[in-house]
Amino acid sequence: MPPLEAAAVYVGINILLLIYLALRVVLTRRSAQVSVGHGGNAELELRTRVHGNATEYIPAMMIGLVTAAYMGIPVLWIHVLGGAFTFGRILHVIGLSRNILPARASGVLLTWIAMIAIALMLIYHGLA
């Protein structure tokens, strides 16, 4: 599998994760009859924040993966970093949604490690 196709797999999975998280917000909004904000509904506030957190991290990493693929970073690194990032995002969703601190912390750690690694690879290959 070439690097760009590998990156596309993680882009696709993470887009589906964003849609899933958005759907959770919409369904909770409908059941709580809240169209804007969270209306004092703790579950809606949490689900909105979980979705918001994902939207803060996912786009930058996906741009990084695609850029790395175009720059010729080996497909193994695309899979390692894309997989670690995606697994980290899923762990974070589980940990934050269910108040499981080890899953949340592990998710953040995997997310940051993958993002730092891809950033350093891009900088190195961009300057080399």
N, C-alpha and C positions, 0 to 999 in steps of 0.2 A: 504494500500500500504506500503510495507516495505521500510526502509530508502534507500537502495541501488537502488531500482527501482525509487524512487522519485528523487534521484540524477541523474539517467540516463536520466530522462525527461529534466532536465536543461542542462546536457551535450549535449544532442541531439539538443535542441533549440539553444544553443550557437554555436554549430558547424554549424548549418544552417545559423545563423547570420554571422559567419565568411565567409562562402561561398558566401552569398549575397553581403557582402562588397567587397570581392575579385572580384566577377563578375562585380560590378560597376567600379572597377579599370580597369579590362581587357577591358570592353566595351569602356571606355573613352580613354584608350591607343589606341585602334584600330581606333576610330573615329579621334583622334588627330594625329595618325601615329607616336606615340612615343613608342619605345620599352624599353628604360631604362631611369630612372629618370622621370622628369615631363616636360622637354623640354620647360619650361617657361609657360606651360599651368596651369593656376590657378586652374581650376576645377580638373584637374588630380592631382595636388599637394594636394589639399584638400581631395580628395577621398583616395589618398594613405595614408595620415595622419590619416584619420578616420579609415581605415582598420588597420593601424599600431597600433593605440591606442587600438583597440579591441584585437589585438594579444598580447599586453603587459599585459592585465588584465585577459582575459578569461581563459587562461591555469591554472594560479595559483589558481583561484577560483574553477575551476572544480576539480582540484586535492584536494583542501580543502574539497569540498562537498563529493567526493567519500571517502576520508579518514575519514571524520566525519561519514558517513554512515557505514563504516566498523567498526568504533569504538563504534557504538551503540547510536550515538546521535539521539534523538527522531525525527521521521519523520516530525513532525510539524516544527522543527527548520530547517530541510532540505528544506521544502517548503517555509518557511518565508524568509530564507536567499537566497536560490536559486531564488525565485521569485523576491525579492527586487533587487538582483544583476542583473538579466536578464532585469527587467524593467528599472533599472538604465542605463544599456548598451544601450537599445533601445532609451531612452530619450537622452542620450549623442549623439548617432548617429544623431537623429533628430536635436538636438540643434546645433551641430557642422556643420552639412551639410547645415542647413538653417539659420545659424547665429542667433539662438534664445537663447540668453544667459540664461534665466531662466531654459529652458529645459536642456541645457548643464550643468549648475551648479547643478541642481537637480540630473541629471544622475551621475555626479561625486560623489556627496554626498551619494547617495544610493549605488553606487559601493563601496566606501570606508567603509561605515558603515557595509555593508554585509561582506566585506573582513576582517575588523578588528574583527567583531563578530566571524566569523568562525575561525580566527587565535587564538583568546583568548579561544574559546571552545576547540580547538585542544590541545593547550598548557595545559589547565586545565585538560582535560581528559587524556592527555599523562602523566602528573605528578601524577594524582590521583591513 
